[in-house]
Amino acid sequence: MIKVIAASVIGAALAGGLALVGTTVATNASSSAEPVNQSLYNYGDR
């Protein structure tokens, strides 16, 4: 029973750590992007 509890605690810690790393990387990637001032779609000249 102690092994199951230990595995659950370790799994929760790993999941929390990976979530924190993922959000940090995503935040850093999106903060360096610059907004685009052009139209999203270009259908050509009509």
ABEGO torsion letter per residue (X at the ends): XAAAAAAAAAAAAAAAAAAAAAAAAAAAAAAABBBBABBABBAEBX
